[in-house]
Amino acid sequence: MAEDATAEFARTLAAEIDEARDDPAVGLPSTEGLFTRIVINELEEIGHFEAAFDLPQEGRVGRSPFQISGYAIDEDAGHLTLFATHYLGDLPPRLVPASDLLKTAQRAGTYVAASIGGLADRLEPSNTEAGDLARSVAALGGRIDRFRIVVLTDGIAGGTLPAAIQSYGKAVELELYDIVRLHRVLGEGQTRADIDVDLVGLAGHRIACLPVASGAGHYEAYLAAFPGETLSRIYDRYGTRLLELNVRAFLGLSGRKSVNAELRRTLVDQPEMFLAFNNGVVATADEVLLQREGGAVFLTGLRGLQIVNGGQTTASLHRARRKDSIGLESVEVPVKIIRVTDGDLEEMVSSISRAANRQNTVQQADFSANDPFHREVETLANNAWLESGRGRWFYERARGSWLAAEQKASYRTTEQRLFREQTPKARRLGKLDLARYLSAWNGYPWRVAHGGQKNFQAFMQRRKEQSAPPPDATWFRHLIAITILYRSTERLVRTRKFPAYGANITAYLVAALGERTGGRIDFDLVWRHQRLSAELEALVTAWAPLVDEVLRASVGSRNPTEWFKKEDCWADVRTRLPALVDPLPPELRGTPVTGGTSTADQPAPGLNVADYDRIEECMRVPSSVWVATAEAGQRSGVLHFKLAGICMTLANYAAGGWSRRPSVKQAKHGLESVAKVRAAGLFDEDQREVG
């Protein structure tokens, strides 16, 4: 049965590759490249990797061939992951000798030697993503703290790979994802089952523990003190996969009031007191490996480990060791491990999470497994039918839910055909997609450049900090319009065949449109037609090389891939964006309808480039100026109270980072009000109120 399930997963994956090959927006040259891109993206989606990208490269160093298919690099931490693909294209999957897979890994290892030997200088043109990667690897050189090669294959491994190899003086970790493992982690969704922690290997010794029997007999519990170094290494290897069932995202170490900042102070000033000061970690495990010696009990391994409470503690330790070079030799962390023996693990974890987190101020939105926001979007998608009434979009709140829904419909041929007609894959939208599209549109293209998982975490954190209202039907239609805009931009950018940075050009181009229009396009028009107008597509096509030029000009002597991830990059780029020209596309010629669906096929003509210029100028005025304008203008009688009210509204918009954009009328009246107050001499040069 397991073999049949793996073969079926392989057929499904092959069908997805075939479908992508037929999509003109994909623009990849090979089936192997499509396999690599799909697998890397899906592994990133479930948290196995962060900021991973496909990038095929091959060549020779002397007589030694090198070849990679992708990478993930963290220059701050000195981490380098190279992907190496061994693609067969056979159905059903066949065995691949482990020796062949090892050769694939070794060719990826040779890439590092090629990069250090000046590979970037031999790449034409030199300003490509491949050149940037080669230069980054060369710059890291001996500073690579962790070097890992991940072998991807659609075959069945005929043996295991060694845990590590030596490659040009570097110890290189090897990791293998064959079709069996891909089925386990992607097809069955058993992410935690793929976590097998060797505590002896990581800590160098067994960890003493105290078994505690539960009176009810539904679980086993173990109390232990883990070395901080060991907990950090566990997180280093498995990352956010450890937090799959966790309720809280890591919120970072910045900020005086941050609980994580307090953790850092303890690590720096009083590391030996960490166990006394910290509440520790609560974890679950599918299997607990023990050794008994005399009357003592020792932990040797944990399978299916999940951190239920204490994710911030774990991530803080990891960051302190890796990024801040803080020693953890004196740090001990209290750890409680629970193994459910009788009952539902998911239900038990949910209960543990709620109970363990009552000690802290945890908002409902912190519960990532069942976030109300994503449930609302899923409900809206199920109920938002297209204008024709014959189709809708599918929001994949849980990974694999589209496939599960299709399989459920497949029991009857008519139902399966209806499902595919109503919700084709082209109208499937996932959580990472949603975060990417909205982040770019709302002016965070630099966040998009960090990759799917990191951008998603930042997006959810912004929603919480801004206390964003729950989504409604209008919001959902706007989301789909932005989705159509982003995907159309991707397609149009790919048709231009830029030598590099197509994904960054797309994100920054969408952000540029949001910036230049003040975010005020006719979303309902796009929703009704489910496509962009020919005029808007022409505008996007014309802007693509201009945005590419602006991005390259902003780079200077920096590494482009890293620069595009900086907020300063967007701050620079947004000052020299392409200009709108009349006549505007129909999506930009009228004020969008708020709170309902417009009935006309095109918005009423009336808006022009000057209107959008005023909106953009308005959004450059800081909140403090709007407040001062309102107060000084109304007190002196220069402004009517209604104009002062508009200025205060704009002050609130500015304070909120312009997550709400001004209307044409608001921008016009606001700018006129600022001009009046300045002309009356009520501001000094520093915009302070006079008198």
C-alpha positions in Angstrom: 0.0 0.0 0.0 2.9 2.4 0.9 4.4 1.8 -2.5 1.1 2.4 -4.3 0.7 5.7 -2.4 4.2 6.8 -3.3 3.6 6.0 -6.9 0.4 7.9 -6.9 2.2 10.9 -5.3 4.8 10.7 -8.0 2.1 10.7 -10.7 0.5 13.8 -9.1 3.8 15.6 -9.0 4.5 14.7 -12.6 1.1 16.1 -13.6 1.9 19.3 -11.8 5.1 19.6 -13.7 3.3 19.0 -17.0 0.8 21.6 -16.1 3.5 24.1 -15.2 5.3 23.3 -18.5 2.2 24.3 -20.4 1.9 27.6 -18.5 3.5 30.5 -20.5 4.0 32.4 -17.3 6.5 29.8 -15.9 9.2 30.2 -18.5 11.5 27.4 -17.3 13.6 25.6 -19.9 13.6 22.1 -18.6 11.4 19.5 -16.9 14.2 19.0 -14.3 14.1 22.8 -13.6 10.3 22.6 -13.1 10.7 19.7 -10.7 13.4 21.6 -8.7 11.3 24.8 -8.5 8.1 23.0 -7.4 9.8 20.9 -4.8 11.9 23.7 -3.3 8.9 26.0 -3.1 6.7 23.3 -1.4 9.5 22.4 1.0 9.9 26.0 1.9 6.1 26.3 2.4 6.1 23.6 5.1 9.2 25.2 6.8 12.0 22.8 5.8 14.0 25.7 4.3 13.9 29.5 4.4 14.6 31.9 1.5 15.4 29.0 -0.9 15.6 29.6 -4.7 16.1 27.5 -7.7 19.1 28.4 -9.8 20.6 25.8 -12.2 24.4 26.2 -12.8 26.9 23.8 -14.2 30.5 23.8 -15.5 34.0 22.5 -14.6 36.8 23.2 -12.3 39.8 21.7 -14.1 38.6 18.2 -14.8 36.0 18.1 -12.1 32.4 18.9 -13.0 30.2 21.1 -10.8 26.4 21.3 -10.9 23.8 22.8 -8.6 20.1 23.4 -9.0 19.3 25.9 -6.3 20.5 27.5 -3.1 19.7 29.1 0.3 22.2 31.4 1.8 22.3 33.3 5.1 25.5 35.5 5.0 25.0 36.8 8.6 24.9 33.3 10.1 27.5 31.9 7.6 25.0 29.2 6.4 25.1 27.9 2.8 22.7 25.3 1.4 23.1 24.0 -2.1 20.5 22.0 -3.9 21.5 19.2 -6.3 18.9 17.5 -8.4 19.1 14.0 -9.7 16.1 13.8 -12.0 14.9 10.7 -13.9 11.4 11.5 -15.1 10.3 7.8 -14.8 6.9 6.6 -13.8 6.5 4.6 -11.7 9.6 5.8 -9.8 12.7 3.5 -10.0 15.6 2.8 -7.8 18.6 5.1 -7.9 21.9 3.7 -6.6 23.2 5.6 -3.6 26.5 6.0 -5.4 24.8 8.0 -8.2 23.2 10.3 -5.6 26.6 10.8 -3.9 28.2 11.8 -7.2 25.4 14.4 -7.6 26.2 15.7 -4.1 29.9 15.9 -4.8 29.3 17.9 -8.0 27.5 20.4 -5.9 30.4 20.5 -3.4 32.8 21.3 -6.3 30.7 24.4 -6.9 32.1 26.0 -3.8 35.7 25.5 -5.1 34.6 27.0 -8.5 33.2 30.0 -6.7 36.2 30.6 -4.6 38.3 30.2 -7.7 36.6 33.1 -9.5 33.6 31.5 -11.1 31.7 34.8 -11.0 34.2 36.5 -13.2 33.7 33.8 -15.9 29.9 34.2 -16.0 28.4 36.3 -18.8 26.8 38.7 -18.3 28.4 39.3 -14.9 25.4 41.1 -13.4 23.3 37.9 -13.0 21.9 36.1 -10.0 24.3 33.3 -10.7 27.2 35.7 -10.5 25.9 37.2 -7.3 25.7 33.7 -5.7 29.2 32.8 -6.8 30.5 36.1 -5.4 28.6 35.5 -2.1 30.0 32.0 -1.8 33.5 33.3 -2.6 33.1 36.1 0.0 32.0 33.6 2.7 34.9 31.3 1.8 36.4 30.0 5.1 33.6 31.7 7.1 31.0 29.2 6.1 29.9 28.0 9.5 27.4 25.4 8.1 27.6 23.9 4.7 24.8 21.6 3.6 24.1 19.9 0.3 20.5 18.8 -0.3 20.0 16.1 -3.0 16.5 16.1 -4.6 15.4 13.2 -6.7 12.2 11.8 -8.2 13.6 8.3 -7.8 13.7 5.9 -4.9 17.1 6.0 -3.1 18.7 2.6 -3.2 20.6 3.2 0.0 21.5 6.0 2.4 24.0 8.8 2.0 26.7 9.5 4.6 25.8 12.1 7.1 28.6 14.3 5.9 31.5 14.4 3.4 34.7 16.4 3.0 34.7 18.7 0.1 37.7 21.0 -0.6 38.6 21.2 3.1 35.0 21.7 4.2 32.8 19.4 6.3 29.6 19.2 4.3 26.3 17.9 5.7 24.3 15.8 3.3 20.5 15.5 3.2 18.4 13.5 0.8 14.9 14.0 -0.4 13.9 11.1 -2.6 10.4 10.5 -3.8 9.6 8.4 -0.7 10.6 11.2 1.6 8.9 13.8 -0.5 5.7 11.8 -0.3 6.0 11.5 3.4 6.6 15.3 4.1 4.6 16.8 1.1 2.0 14.2 0.2 1.1 12.9 3.7 1.9 16.1 5.5 3.8 14.3 8.2 6.3 17.0 8.8 7.1 16.2 12.4 7.6 12.5 11.6 10.6 13.6 9.6 12.3 15.1 12.7 14.6 12.6 14.3 16.9 14.2 17.0 20.0 12.4 18.0 20.7 14.0 21.4 24.0 12.1 21.9 25.3 13.3 18.6 24.3 16.9 19.2 25.2 17.2 22.9 28.1 14.7 22.9 26.5 12.8 25.8 23.2 11.5 27.1 20.9 13.9 28.9 19.7 12.9 32.4 15.9 13.1 32.9 13.2 12.4 35.4 10.3 10.4 34.2 6.9 11.4 35.6 4.0 9.1 35.3 0.6 10.6 34.7 -2.2 9.5 37.0 -4.7 9.3 34.1 -2.3 7.2 32.0 -2.9 9.2 28.8 0.7 10.5 28.5 4.2 10.1 29.7 6.2 13.1 30.9 10.0 13.7 31.2 11.7 16.6 33.0 15.2 17.5 31.9 17.8 20.4 31.7 19.0 20.7 28.2 22.4 22.5 27.5 21.6 25.7 25.7 24.1 24.8 23.0 22.2 21.5 22.3 18.8 23.3 22.0 20.3 25.8 19.7 21.8 23.1 17.5 18.4 21.3 17.3 16.8 24.5 16.1 19.8 25.1 13.7 19.1 21.7 12.0 15.2 21.7 12.0 14.3 25.4 12.2 10.6 26.3 12.2 9.6 22.7 11.6 10.0 22.4 15.4 7.3 25.0 15.8 4.7 23.3 13.6 2.3 22.8 16.4 3.5 25.9 18.3 1.1 28.8 18.9 3.6 31.7 18.8 5.9 33.1 16.2 9.3 34.3 17.1 8.9 38.1 17.4 12.6 39.1 17.3 15.0 40.5 19.8 14.6 44.2 19.2 12.8 46.5 21.5 13.4 47.4 25.1 10.2 45.9 26.3 10.6 42.7 24.3 10.6 39.4 26.3 13.3 38.3 23.8 15.5 41.3 24.6 15.3 40.2 28.3 16.4 36.7 27.3 19.3 38.2 25.5 20.4 40.2 28.5 20.3 37.1 30.7 22.4 35.2 28.1 25.0 38.0 28.0 25.1 39.1 31.7 24.1 36.1 33.7 24.1 32.9 31.6 24.4 30.6 34.6 21.1 32.0 35.9 19.2 31.2 32.7 17.6 28.0 34.1 16.4 29.9 37.2 15.0 32.9 35.3 13.4 31.2 32.3 10.2 29.2 32.2 11.7 26.8 29.8 10.3 24.7 27.0 7.3 22.5 26.7 7.6 19.9 23.9 5.8 16.8 22.6 7.4 13.8 20.9 6.0 10.8 19.1 8.8 8.7 20.5 11.2 9.2 23.4 14.4 7.1 23.3 15.8 6.2 26.7 18.7 4.4 28.3 18.5 3.3 31.9 21.6 2.8 34.0 21.2 1.7 37.6 18.5 4.0 39.0 19.2 6.8 36.5 17.3 7.5 33.2 18.8 9.2 30.2 17.4 10.7 27.0 19.3 9.6 23.9 16.9 10.7 21.1 13.5 12.2 20.3 11.4 11.5 17.2 8.6 13.7 16.0 9.7 16.5 18.3 7.5 19.6 18.5 8.0 22.7 20.6 4.6 23.7 21.9 5.6 26.5 24.3 9.0 28.1 24.4 9.5 28.8 20.7 10.9 32.2 21.5 13.3 30.8 24.0 14.6 28.3 21.5 14.9 30.8 18.6 16.6 33.4 20.9 19.2 30.9 21.9 19.8 30.0 18.3 20.1 33.6 17.3 22.4 34.5 20.2 24.8 31.7 19.3 24.7 32.1 15.5 24.3 35.8 14.8 25.5 37.4 18.0 28.3 34.9 18.8 27.2 34.6 22.4 28.6 31.5 24.1 26.0 29.2 25.6 28.4 26.9 27.5 26.9 27.9 30.9 23.3 28.0 29.8 20.9 25.2 30.9 17.2 25.3 29.8 14.4 23.5 31.7 12.5 21.2 29.3 9.3 19.3 29.8 8.7 16.5 27.2 5.3 14.9 26.8 4.5 11.8 24.9 0.8 11.1 24.3 0.1 7.4 24.8 -3.6 7.4 24.6 -5.6 10.0 22.7 -5.4 12.6 20.0 -2.0 14.3 19.8 -3.4 17.4 18.0 -6.1 17.9 20.6 -3.6 17.4 23.5 -1.2 19.9 21.9 -3.9 22.4 21.5 -4.8 22.1 25.2 -1.2 22.3 26.3 -0.6 25.3 24.2 -3.6 27.2 25.6 -2.7 26.3 29.2 1.0 27.0 28.8 0.5 30.4 27.2 -2.0 31.8 29.7 1.0 33.0 31.7 1.7 35.5 28.8 -0.5 38.0 26.9 -1.3 35.9 23.8 -3.8 37.2 21.3 -6.0 34.8 19.4 -4.1 35.7 16.2 -0.9 34.1 17.8 -2.5 30.7 17.4 -1.0 30.0 14.0 -2.4 26.5 13.5 -6.0 27.8 13.3 -5.6 31.5 12.7 -9.0 33.2 12.5 -7.8 35.4 9.6 -7.0 32.4 7.4 -10.3 30.7 8.3 -12.2 33.8 7.3 -10.4 34.0 4.0 -11.2 30.4 3.4 -14.9 31.0 4.1 -14.9 34.1 1.8 -13.3 32.1 -1.0 -15.9 29.3 -0.7 -18.7 31.9 -0.9 -17.4 34.4 -3.5 -18.6 33.2 -6.9 -17.4 34.9 -10.0 -19.8 37.2 -11.9 -20.7 34.3 -14.2 -21.7 32.3 -11.2 -19.8 29.3 -12.6 -16.5 29.5 -10.8 -14.7 30.7 -7.7 -11.2 30.9 -6.2 -9.9 28.3 -3.8 -7.9 29.4 -0.7 -5.6 26.7 0.4 -5.5 27.4 4.1 -4.0 24.1 4.9 -1.4 22.7 2.5 -2.8 20.0 0.2 -6.4 20.9 0.8 -7.0 21.6 -2.9 -5.8 18.2 -3.8 -7.8 16.6 -1.0 -11.0 18.4 -2.2 -10.3 17.2 -5.8 -9.8 13.6 -4.6 -13.0 13.8 -2.6 -14.8 15.0 -5.8 -13.2 12.2 -7.9 -15.5 9.6 -6.5 -18.0 10.7 -9.1 -16.9 11.7 -12.6 -19.5 14.5 -12.9 -18.4 16.0 -9.5 -14.8 15.8 -10.4 -15.3 17.6 -13.7 -17.5 20.2 -12.0 -14.8 20.8 -9.3 -12.1 21.3 -11.9 -14.3 23.7 -13.9 -15.3 25.7 -10.8 -11.9 25.8 -9.0 -9.1 25.1 -11.4 -5.5 25.1 -10.2 -5.0 28.4 -11.8 -7.4 29.9 -9.3 -5.7 28.2 -6.3 -4.3 30.7 -3.7 -2.1 29.7 -0.8 -1.1 31.5 2.4 2.4 32.4 1.1 0.9 33.7 -2.1 -1.5 35.9 -0.2 1.3 37.3 1.9 3.5 37.9 -1.1 0.9 39.7 -3.2 -0.4 41.9 -0.4 3.1 42.7 0.9 4.3 43.9 -2.6 1.1 45.9 -3.2 1.3 47.6 0.2 4.9 48.7 -0.2 6.9 45.9 1.3 8.7 44.4 -1.8 11.9 44.2 0.2 10.1 41.8 2.5 9.0 39.7 -0.5 12.6 39.4 -1.4 13.3 37.5 1.8 11.3 34.5 0.5 8.0 32.9 1.3 8.2 31.9 4.9 10.0 35.0 6.2 7.7 37.3 4.3 4.7 35.4 5.6 5.8 35.8 9.2 6.4 39.5 8.7 3.0 39.9 7.1 1.2 38.2 9.9 3.1 40.3 12.5 2.1 43.5 10.7 -1.6 42.5 10.7 -1.4 42.0 14.5 0.5 45.2 15.2 -1.8 47.3 13.0 -4.9 45.6 14.5 -6.2 45.0 11.0 -10.0 44.4 10.8 -11.2 41.0 9.8 -11.6 40.5 6.0 -15.0 40.8 4.4 -16.4 40.2 0.9 -15.1 43.5 -0.5 -11.6 42.9 0.9 -11.6 39.4 -0.7 -12.5 40.8 -4.1 -9.7 43.3 -3.8 -7.3 40.5 -2.8 -8.2 38.5 -5.9 -7.7 41.7 -8.1 -4.2 42.1 -6.6 -3.5 38.4 -7.1 -4.5 38.8 -10.8 -2.3 41.9 -11.0 0.7 40.2 -9.5 0.4 37.0 -11.5 -0.1 39.0 -14.7 3.0 41.0 -13.9 5.0 37.8 -13.3 4.0 36.6 -16.7 4.8 39.8 -18.5 8.1 40.2 -16.7 9.1 36.6 -17.8 8.2 37.4 -21.4 10.9 40.1 -21.3 13.5 37.5 -20.5 15.6 39.6 -18.1 18.9 37.9 -17.4 18.3 38.0 -13.6 16.1 39.1 -10.7 12.8 38.5 -12.4 11.1 37.8 -9.1 12.5 41.0 -7.6 11.5 43.1 -10.6 7.9 41.7 -10.3 7.6 42.5 -6.6 9.1 46.0 -6.9 7.0 46.7 -10.1 3.8 45.8 -8.2 4.9 48.0 -5.3 5.6 50.8 -7.8 2.1 50.6 -9.1 0.7 50.7 -5.6 2.9 53.7 -4.8 2.1 55.7 -7.9 -1.6 55.1 -7.7 -1.9 55.5 -3.9 -3.3 51.9 -4.0 -6.5 53.2 -5.5 -7.3 51.2 -8.6 -10.6 49.8 -9.6 -10.4 46.4 -8.0 -14.0 45.6 -8.8 -13.3 46.1 -12.5 -10.5 43.5 -12.3 -12.6 41.2 -10.3 -15.5 41.3 -12.8 -13.3 40.6 -15.8 -10.8 38.3 -14.0 -8.0 39.8 -16.0 -6.2 43.1 -16.6 -7.1 45.4 -19.4 -4.8 45.5 -22.5 -3.9 49.1 -21.5 -2.8 48.1 -18.0 -0.8 45.1 -19.3 0.9 47.5 -21.7 1.7 49.8 -18.8 3.2 46.9 -16.9 5.2 45.8 -19.9 6.6 49.3 -20.4 7.5 49.7 -16.7 9.3 46.4 -16.3 12.6 47.5 -17.9 12.4 50.9 -16.2 12.0 49.2 -12.8 14.9 46.8 -13.6 17.0 49.9 -14.5 16.1 51.7 -11.2 16.8 48.6 -9.2 20.3 48.1 -10.7 21.0 51.8 -10.3 20.2 51.6 -6.6 22.5 48.6 -6.0 25.8 50.5 -6.4 28.7 48.2 -5.2 26.4 46.1 -3.0 25.3 42.5 -3.5 22.0 42.9 -5.4 20.4 39.8 -3.9 21.0 41.1 -0.3 20.3 44.8 -1.2 16.8 44.0 -2.5 16.0 42.6 0.9 16.7 46.0 2.6 14.0 48.6 3.5 16.6 51.2 2.4 16.4 49.7 -1.1 12.7 50.4 -1.4 13.2 53.9 0.2 15.7 54.7 -2.6 13.8 53.0 -5.4 10.5 54.7 -4.6 12.0 58.2 -5.2 12.7 57.4 -8.8 9.8 55.3 -10.0 8.4 55.5 -13.6 5.8 58.1 -14.2 2.1 57.6 -15.1 1.1 59.1 -18.4 -2.3 60.0 -19.9 -4.5 58.4 -21.0 -4.6 56.1 -18.0 -5.8 52.5 -18.2 -9.5 52.0 -17.4 -8.5 50.5 -14.0 -7.0 53.9 -13.0 -9.4 56.3 -14.6 -12.0 56.3 -11.8 -12.4 56.2 -8.1 -13.1 52.6 -7.0 -16.5 51.7 -5.5 -16.2 51.2 -1.7 -18.4 48.6 0.0 -20.0 47.1 -3.0 -19.7 46.0 -6.6 -19.8 48.5 -9.4 -22.3 47.8 -12.1 -20.6 49.6 -15.0 -18.0 47.8 -17.1 -15.6 50.7 -16.8 -15.2 53.4 -14.1 -16.4 56.9 -15.0 -13.6 58.8 -16.6 -12.3 61.7 -14.7 -9.0 60.8 -13.0 -5.8 61.7 -14.6 -2.1 61.7 -13.9 -2.2 64.9 -12.0 -4.7 63.4 -9.5 -2.3 60.5 -8.8 0.6 62.9 -8.4 -1.3 64.7 -5.7 -2.1 61.4 -3.9 1.6 60.5 -4.0 2.7 64.0 -2.9 0.2 63.8 0.0 1.7 60.5 1.1 5.1 62.1 1.4 3.9 64.5 4.1 4.6 63.1 7.7 2.0 62.7 10.3 3.4 65.5 12.5 2.9 68.0 9.7 -0.7 67.0 9.2 -1.4 67.4 12.9 0.4 70.8 13.1 -1.5 72.0 10.0 -4.9 71.0 11.5 -4.2 72.6 15.0 -2.5 75.8 13.8 -4.9 76.3 10.9 -8.1 75.9 13.0 -6.8 77.9 15.9 -5.9 80.8 13.6 -9.0 80.6 11.6 -7.0 80.0 8.4 -8.7 76.6 8.0 -12.4 75.6 8.2 -13.0 72.9 10.8 -13.9 70.4 8.0 -10.5 71.0 6.3 -8.8 70.6 9.7 -10.7 67.3 10.1 -9.4 66.1 6.8 -5.8 66.9 7.9 -6.3 64.9 11.1 -7.6 62.0 9.1 -4.5 62.2 6.9 -2.4 62.3 10.0 -3.9 59.0 11.2 -3.3 57.5 7.7 0.3 58.6 7.8 0.8 57.3 11.4 -0.5 54.0 10.2 2.1 53.8 7.4 -0.5 54.7 4.8 -2.1 51.3 5.1 -5.2 53.3 4.2 -4.6 55.6 1.2 -6.0 59.1 0.7 -8.7 59.7 -1.8 -8.2 62.2 -4.6 -10.4 64.8 -2.8 -8.6 64.2 0.5 -5.2 64.7 -1.1 -6.3 67.8 -2.9 -7.9 69.5 0.2 -5.0 68.3 2.4 -2.3 69.7 0.2 -4.1 73.0 -0.2 -4.5 73.2 3.6 -0.8 72.7 4.2 0.0 75.4 1.6 -2.4 77.9 3.3 -1.0 77.3 6.7 2.6 77.7 5.4 1.7 80.8 3.5 0.2 82.3 6.6 3.6 81.9 8.3 2.2 79.5 10.9 5.2 77.1 10.4 8.9 77.8 10.9 11.5 76.0 8.8 11.3 72.9 11.0 7.5 72.7 10.5 7.0 73.8 14.1 4.0 75.8 14.9 4.8 79.6 15.4 3.4 81.5 18.3 
